[in-house]
Amino acid sequence: MSQRICITGLGTLTPFGVGENELLAALQSGVFVAPPGGRVPEFDPIRWIPNKKTIKLLNRQAVLGCASVGAAMASAGVGPETARSDDAIFLGSGSWVGSVLSMRDAIVPSLEAGGRVDYTNFCERGYRNLPPLWILPLLPNTTAGQATILHGLRGLNLSIVNGPSSGFLAVGEAFDCLRGGRAGRAVCGGAEGDAPADLLFNLVKRGVASRSMNGSRPFDPASDGFLCSEGGVAFVIETDAIARARAARPRAWIRGYVNRYVPRLHTERSGTVALHYQRFIRGVLDQAEVRADQIGFVQASAAGVPHLDEAEALAIAGVFGPRVPVTSVHGAAGNCLAAGGALSIASAVLQLEKGLVAPIARAQPQLHKDAVCYVTGSPIAIRASWCLVTCFDHLGAASCMVLQKVEEKS
């Protein structure tokens, strides 16, 4: 590896609350907090978005994304006045930009008897009910673009729109960018607003989102899907040389990242999908130059979709056996979708720092329970130097990351 890359800043706005202390407290308690609506508790965005007029033009996703970026930069001790010309931003955008509900003022006056849309009327008159700037909050690159403007980032700018894996991929691609020498520092992560009813209905219909708060349970064959929630999670990552030059405190090292895809996810058996997952996990361990027996815990992506959860459980068992503790944050937070993978990374960083593995909330895991070391009930103390973070989603994305704890001597 040509560069050592460290995480120096962390900004979290999640259903647990605003800030990493709230996230850590929730991880330690194992309490389920996602309802009602999986929303981030109310907060004043002006704390991290230094422009009141801009806030009024942003949708929920953009507010959470821009605020989490500001929080991460404050955590890292960087700002517009200290920004480098090559400071990049890689931000995962939300899954909800395809909702038609934002067009209701144009659609409702154009409805015919029986609920059909008169598209002639819609195109000639209905669209005039939409405000002039209606489309701007819905563009997938609005969040990263506004964060760039607000926080003075002048380097590479990339919006990643890849469904629930978007935030995880943003961190991984930023890592690859720095490792390849194309930037020295990057802000990365993901944001997701609250779920519109039409897209939530489609997820329920597909069998991946739960119909009720009591139906979602990670690693449980009786679970009926994940719970949709919202959030904004961002990081500042830097090369070791740049972090040391400004005496920044590394929070964790990113040592490996693999991004793959399973094309026939829902038609192949869980055991076959698990073989793909195993190969990807072994690939990221090889890249990080770490053995399976050195991994202290697995921060799993399991969120309550049985087909995916079973494949992940089989893959973990196949690589690590029952020795390595396994947890997932999505049992407590719900699935923050575009912010969900970033939330898993943030949870792993905090657990490495504190020497603990959090329990899986609301779960009594049953999937291959004799072959997987699930953590339930209470957190366990652990001396872990390495962890694996996974991001396997219902669209077929399959990504993994290896994090290493920052030891005092480094």
Sequence and secondary structure as in RCSB ss.txt:
>XXXX:A:sequence
MSQRICITGLGTLTPFGVGENELLAALQSGVFVAPPGGRVPEFDPIRWIPNKKTIKLLNRQAVLGCASVGAAMAS
AGVGPETARSDDAIFLGSGSWVGSVLSMRDAIVPSLEAGGRVDYTNFCERGYRNLPPLWILPLLPNTTAGQATIL
HGLRGLNLSIVNGPSSGFLAVGEAFDCLRGGRAGRAVCGGAEGDAPADLLFNLVKRGVASRSMNGSRPFDPASDG
FLCSEGGVAFVIETDAIARARAARPRAWIRGYVNRYVPRLHTERSGTVALHYQRFIRGVLDQAEVRADQIGFVQA
SAAGVPHLDEAEALAIAGVFGPRVPVTSVHGAAGNCLAAGGALSIASAVLQLEKGLVAPIARAQPQLHKDAVCYV
TGSPIAIRASWCLVTCFDHLGAASCMVLQKVEEKS
>XXXX:A:secstr
  S EEEEEEEEEETTEESHHHHHHHHHHT    TTTT      GGGT   HHHHHH  HHHHHHHHHHHHHHHH
HT  GGG  TT EEEEE  S TT SGGGHHHHGGGB TTS B HHHHHHTGGGGS TTTTGGGSTTHHHHHHHHH
HT  S EEEE  GGGHHHHHHHHHHHHHHTTS SEEEEEEEE    HHHHHHHHHHT B SSTTS  TT TT   
B B  EEEEEEEEEHHHHHHTT    EEEEEEEEEE TTTTTS HHHHHHHHHHHHHHHHHHHT  GGG  EEE 
   S HHHHHHHHHHHHHHHGGGSEEE SHHHH B GGGHHHHHHHHHHHHHHHTEE   TT    TTTTTSEE 
 SS EE   SEEEEEEE TTSEEEEEEEEE  TT 
